[in-house]
């Protein structure tokens, strides 16, 4: 997000609600991570719920209905689940079970299944990704040139989540690798990983086309 991230935006929304005596607005976090620490961080910032990418439409709809229903029932909203009780539905992109969850360049069948076989919607989502991904890759490249590890991390994280949303498994994994390297400021590996990201993106465009 430009200017501020989702955590700061949520904090400011909650502060304004208190200061201006506004109704509580449900906030659902959608992130490329699915770990306990990330979930807790979202809830501590004032968010109501959490889901990781790739986004499953039926789960998202269920969460929206659940949180809107809580708004209609004050007694329920006062008994929110504790962070440890809120279930994370999705598995982190880097966790795959050998022989069960294959890592593919483009898992088109799974993408179609997630959107109930709606080919037009899937085409729209993929085309949107094909517009966004080159910009994110270019931002990673520019951040590397500037020796900006935090910039590399932020753009890699965004690419990781976007790739996961279109089931570009190998590209998402490559972006995760870059994000991890940026976190520990392992700049010596940036060039090789960027090449891997570009290769996987090119492979995805061929398969998606």
C-alpha positions as CSV (number, residue, x, y, z in Angstrom):
1,X,0.0,0.0,0.0
2,X,1.2,3.5,-0.7
3,X,1.9,6.0,2.1
4,X,1.0,3.6,4.9
5,X,0.6,-0.2,5.3
6,X,-2.5,-2.0,6.4
7,X,-1.5,-2.1,10.1
8,X,-1.2,1.7,10.3
9,X,-4.4,2.2,8.3
10,X,-6.3,-0.1,10.7
11,X,-4.9,1.7,13.7
12,X,-6.0,5.0,12.3
13,X,-9.4,3.8,11.4
14,X,-9.9,2.5,15.0
15,X,-8.6,5.8,16.5
16,X,-11.1,7.8,14.3
17,X,-14.0,5.5,15.3
18,X,-13.2,6.2,19.0
19,X,-12.6,9.9,18.6
20,X,-15.6,10.6,16.3
21,X,-17.9,7.9,18.0
22,X,-18.3,6.1,14.7
23,X,-19.7,2.6,14.2
24,X,-17.1,-0.2,14.2
25,X,-16.0,-1.1,10.6
26,X,-15.0,-4.7,10.1
27,X,-11.5,-5.1,8.8
28,X,-10.3,-8.4,7.3
29,X,-6.6,-8.8,6.7
30,X,-5.5,-10.5,3.5
31,X,-1.8,-11.2,3.5
32,X,0.9,-13.3,1.8
33,X,1.8,-14.8,5.2
34,X,-0.1,-17.3,7.3
35,X,1.9,-17.6,10.5
36,X,0.8,-17.1,14.1
37,X,2.9,-14.0,14.5
38,X,1.4,-12.4,11.4
39,X,-2.1,-13.2,12.5
40,X,-1.5,-11.8,16.0
41,X,0.1,-8.6,14.5
42,X,-3.1,-8.1,12.4
43,X,-5.4,-8.5,15.4
44,X,-3.2,-6.3,17.6
45,X,-3.6,-3.5,15.0
46,X,-7.3,-3.6,15.3
47,X,-8.3,-6.0,12.5
48,X,-11.3,-8.3,13.0
49,X,-10.2,-11.3,11.0
50,X,-7.4,-12.8,8.9
51,X,-6.9,-14.8,5.8
52,X,-3.8,-15.7,3.8
53,X,-3.3,-15.7,0.1
54,X,-4.3,-17.3,-2.2
55,X,-7.7,-15.9,-1.4
56,X,-10.5,-18.5,-1.5
57,X,-13.7,-16.7,-2.6
58,X,-16.0,-18.9,-0.5
59,X,-13.9,-18.4,2.6
60,X,-13.7,-14.7,2.0
61,X,-17.5,-14.6,1.6
62,X,-18.0,-16.6,4.8
63,X,-15.7,-14.2,6.7
64,X,-17.5,-11.1,5.4
65,X,-20.9,-12.6,6.4
66,X,-19.6,-13.6,9.8
67,X,-18.2,-10.2,10.6
68,X,-21.2,-8.3,9.3
69,X,-23.4,-10.6,11.4
70,X,-21.3,-9.8,14.4
71,X,-22.0,-6.1,13.8
72,X,-25.7,-6.7,13.9
73,X,-25.5,-8.7,17.1
74,X,-23.7,-6.6,19.8
75,X,-23.7,-9.5,22.3
76,X,-21.7,-11.6,19.8
77,X,-19.3,-8.9,18.9
78,X,-18.4,-8.6,22.6
79,X,-17.4,-12.2,22.6
80,X,-14.9,-12.2,19.8
81,X,-12.5,-15.1,19.4
82,X,-9.1,-14.8,21.0
83,X,-6.2,-14.7,18.4
84,X,-5.2,-18.2,19.2
85,X,-8.7,-19.5,18.4
86,X,-9.0,-17.9,15.0
87,X,-8.3,-20.5,12.4
88,X,-5.9,-19.8,9.5
89,X,-7.4,-21.6,6.5
90,X,-4.6,-21.4,4.0
91,X,-1.2,-23.0,4.1
92,X,1.9,-20.7,3.7
93,X,3.1,-20.8,0.1
94,X,6.4,-22.3,1.0
95,X,4.8,-25.3,2.7
96,X,4.2,-28.2,0.3
97,X,3.7,-31.9,1.1
98,X,5.8,-34.0,-1.3
99,X,3.6,-36.0,-3.6
100,X,0.4,-34.3,-2.4
101,X,0.7,-30.6,-3.2
102,X,2.8,-30.2,-6.4
103,X,4.7,-27.0,-7.0
104,X,3.7,-25.9,-10.5
105,X,4.6,-23.0,-12.7
106,X,0.8,-22.4,-13.2
107,X,-1.8,-24.5,-11.5
108,X,-4.7,-23.5,-13.8
109,X,-7.0,-26.3,-12.7
110,X,-6.7,-25.2,-9.1
111,X,-7.3,-21.6,-10.0
112,X,-10.4,-22.5,-12.0
113,X,-11.6,-24.6,-9.1
114,X,-11.2,-21.7,-6.6
115,X,-13.4,-19.6,-8.8
116,X,-16.0,-22.3,-9.5
117,X,-15.0,-22.8,-13.2
118,X,-15.7,-19.1,-14.1
119,X,-13.2,-18.8,-17.0
120,X,-14.0,-15.2,-17.7
121,X,-13.3,-14.2,-14.1
122,X,-10.1,-16.2,-14.1
123,X,-9.0,-14.6,-17.3
124,X,-9.6,-11.2,-15.8
125,X,-7.6,-12.1,-12.7
126,X,-4.7,-13.4,-14.7
127,X,-4.6,-10.4,-17.0
128,X,-4.6,-8.1,-14.0
129,X,-1.7,-10.0,-12.6
130,X,0.2,-9.8,-15.9
131,X,-0.1,-6.0,-15.7
132,X,0.9,-5.8,-12.0
133,X,3.8,-8.4,-11.9
134,X,6.2,-6.6,-14.3
135,X,5.9,-3.4,-12.3
136,X,6.7,-5.3,-9.1
137,X,9.7,-7.0,-10.7
138,X,10.9,-3.7,-11.9
139,X,10.6,-2.3,-8.4
140,X,12.6,-5.1,-7.1
141,X,15.3,-4.5,-9.7
142,X,15.4,-0.7,-8.9
143,X,15.6,-1.5,-5.1
144,X,18.5,-3.8,-5.8
145,X,20.3,-1.1,-7.8
146,X,19.8,1.3,-4.9
147,X,21.0,-1.3,-2.3
148,X,17.6,-0.9,-0.7
149,X,17.0,-4.2,1.1
150,X,13.7,-3.0,2.6
151,X,12.4,-2.0,-0.8
152,X,13.4,-5.4,-2.1
153,X,11.5,-7.0,0.8
154,X,8.3,-5.0,0.3
155,X,8.1,-5.6,-3.5
156,X,9.0,-9.2,-3.1
157,X,6.3,-9.7,-0.5
158,X,3.7,-8.1,-2.8
159,X,4.8,-10.2,-5.7
160,X,4.7,-13.4,-3.6
161,X,1.1,-12.7,-2.6
162,X,0.0,-11.7,-6.1
163,X,1.6,-14.8,-7.7
164,X,-0.1,-17.0,-5.1
165,X,-3.5,-15.5,-6.0
166,X,-3.1,-16.8,-9.6
167,X,-1.5,-20.1,-8.5
168,X,1.8,-19.2,-10.0
169,X,3.5,-21.5,-7.5
170,X,7.1,-21.4,-8.6
171,X,7.1,-17.6,-9.1
172,X,5.5,-17.2,-5.6
173,X,8.2,-19.4,-4.2
174,X,11.0,-17.4,-5.9
175,X,9.5,-14.2,-4.6
176,X,9.5,-15.7,-1.1
177,X,13.1,-16.6,-1.5
178,X,13.9,-13.0,-2.4
179,X,11.8,-11.6,0.5
180,X,13.7,-13.9,2.9
181,X,17.1,-12.8,1.6
182,X,16.1,-9.2,1.9
183,X,15.0,-9.7,5.5
184,X,18.5,-10.8,6.5
185,X,20.1,-8.3,4.0
186,X,21.8,-11.1,2.0
187,X,22.4,-8.8,-1.0
188,X,25.0,-11.1,-2.5
189,X,22.2,-13.4,-3.6
190,X,19.8,-10.8,-5.0
191,X,21.0,-10.9,-8.6
192,X,20.6,-14.7,-8.9
193,X,17.2,-14.7,-7.2
194,X,16.0,-11.8,-9.4
195,X,17.0,-13.9,-12.5
196,X,15.0,-16.8,-11.0
197,X,12.0,-14.6,-10.5
198,X,12.2,-13.3,-14.1
199,X,12.5,-16.8,-15.5
200,X,9.5,-18.1,-13.5
201,X,7.5,-15.1,-14.6
202,X,8.4,-15.7,-18.3
203,X,7.4,-19.4,-17.8
204,X,4.1,-18.4,-16.3
205,X,3.3,-16.0,-19.2
206,X,3.9,-18.8,-21.7
207,X,1.6,-21.2,-19.8
208,X,-1.0,-18.6,-19.0
209,X,-1.1,-17.5,-22.6
